[in-house]
């Protein structure tokens, strides 16, 4: 019997999660508790989900849109897709057979033989690095960043293109020293094609209210354009193309 994936939502016309137009699959479940997460409704692994599908059912759904994603592909995001690595591996294998580009949007937090096996069917990794500081990473997410960095090392070994994603939060991750340290660290990797510097926003804060939760950063303002440009310039000066 084929494994079933627990899926939070599907997006058939994604334009911000990898190159081109993409079909985006948001998996249910995440072990991190990021203070600025805008999808807290994807955290829980149990309970009702919007979709339960086999890899075959999911690829058949995506093939309906294949003409629209010719120059793009499929991105599996979350939540944290590595929590369902076996399902994603089976699904990505089907995508490869259908000649559909695959992108994995992940924190790299779950480092196991099963998650490493997924890389053989992955064309691009969108790796979300919260911070290079061990102490701040725990404060931001509730977990260590050791596995994220190990996962990046393995991606380098497998020679898979990487886009680094980094959220810049006022008063937390927007200081120049932190940004410089991260930019210098990732500049040593040959597989990194660019960094996507993502400005902190509050657009997901309403979900916390709907879930009966307090939004941890309710007093934190969105990142300004000026602060965003400063962050981007720091990465560029370290030789990293930046959006």
PyMOL commands that set and color helices and strands:
alter all, ss='L'
color gray80, all
select helices_A, chain A and resi 40-42+55-63+66-68+81-97+113-121+134-141+146-158+176-186+205-210+225-237
alter helices_A, ss='H'
color red, helices_A
select strands_A, chain A and resi 4-14+22-27+51-54+73-77+102-106+124-128+161-168+192-199
alter strands_A, ss='S'
color yellow, strands_A
deselect
rebuild
show_as cartoon
